[in-house]
Amino acid sequence: MNIFVEKSGITRRQFFKGAGILAATAVFAGVLAKIGIDIYKASDKYIEKRIAGLYTLDEKMTIRKSHENPEIIQIYKEFLSPGEVRPLSEKAHHLLHTKYGNDIPKLITELTAHGGHHAA
């Protein structure tokens, strides 16, 4: 009985089936690669347009530097370094640096005690 003996090699049908799967995979990979390249090119164009737009907006602004902004100067004079404009004051450093996690409730308490408002 030869039904349990494995034949060596592959049949013509198996060859065409494998070749078909390989070709379909190659086409699918090519399509995905083309889509990826197109998306990459589109994102580059978008980024270039966005940069140009931001520079254009910036050039049109009357106050282009934060340290020249009258509102910022007033905040420093009245709260962050009373009586003067000192950007590197201890209070400015403490309040203007990013806070995470457990520091947030302490900051809210401190601001509330000073008379600041926060969203509920």
N, C-alpha and C positions, 0 to 999 in steps of 0.2 A: 504494500500500500504506500503510495507516494503522496497522499493527501496531507500528511503531517511534515513533509520535508519542505524546507524553505527553498525557493528557487533563487538563484543568484541573478543579479542585475535587476533592471526595472523594465516594466512593459512600456509599450508605445503610449498607451493611455496614461500611465503614471507620469511619463515624461512630459506630455502635453499639459497635463493637469498642473504639474509643478512649474512648467514654463509660464503657463497662464497666470498662476498666482504670483510668480516673480515679476512678470510684466505689469500686472495690476498694481502690485506694491510699488514698483518703480514709478509708474504714472502718478499714483497717489502721492508719493514722496515728492515728486517734481512739482505737482500742483501746490502742495503745502509750502515747499521752498519758494515758489513764485509768489504766493500770497505773503509769506514772511518778508521777502525782499520788497514787495510793493508797500507793505505796512511800514517798513523801516524807512523807505524813501519818503513816504507821506509824512511820517513823524518828523523827519529832518526838515521838510518844507514847513511844517506847522511850527516847529521850534524857531526857525529862522524868522517867520512872520511874527511870531509872538515877541521875540527879542526886538525886532524893528518897531513893533507897536509900543512896547514898553519904553524904548528910548525916545520915541516921538512924544509920548505922553509926558515923560520926564522933562523933555526940552521945553514943553509948553507951560510947565508949572512955574508960578512966581516964586515960591519958596521950594528950593530943591535940596536943602540940607536941613536935617532935623535940628541941629544946634542953632540954626538961624530962625526957627519957627517961634513966633511970639508966644503962642500957647505953651510950648515946651519951656521956654524961658520963664514964663509966669509960674508954671508948675514947680520948677526948680526954686524960684524966689519965694514962693509961698509955702511949699511943703517939703521938697526933697533936700534943700539946703537953704533954710530960711534966711532971707536978706541978701543972698548972693546966688550966683549961678555957678555951682560946683558939681559938674557931672560925675565926678568920682567920689562923691561924699558917701559915707557909710550907709546912710538911709537909702540913697539912690541905688547903691550896689545891692543892698539887701532886698529892696522891693522890685527892682527891674530885672533881676535875674530869674530865670525859669525855676519854678518850684514843682516838685513832684510828690505824689503819695502823701505821706504823713505831714509834710510841711504845709499843705493847703489849708487845713482847718486853723492852724496857728496864724497864718497870713490873713485869713478872713476875719478872725477875732481881732487881730491888730488893726486892720483897716476899719472895721466896724467901730472899735473903740475910739479911733481918730475922727470918726464922723463920715467915713467913706460909705458909699452905697454899693451893694452887690445884688445880683439877680437872685431871687429866691427859687 
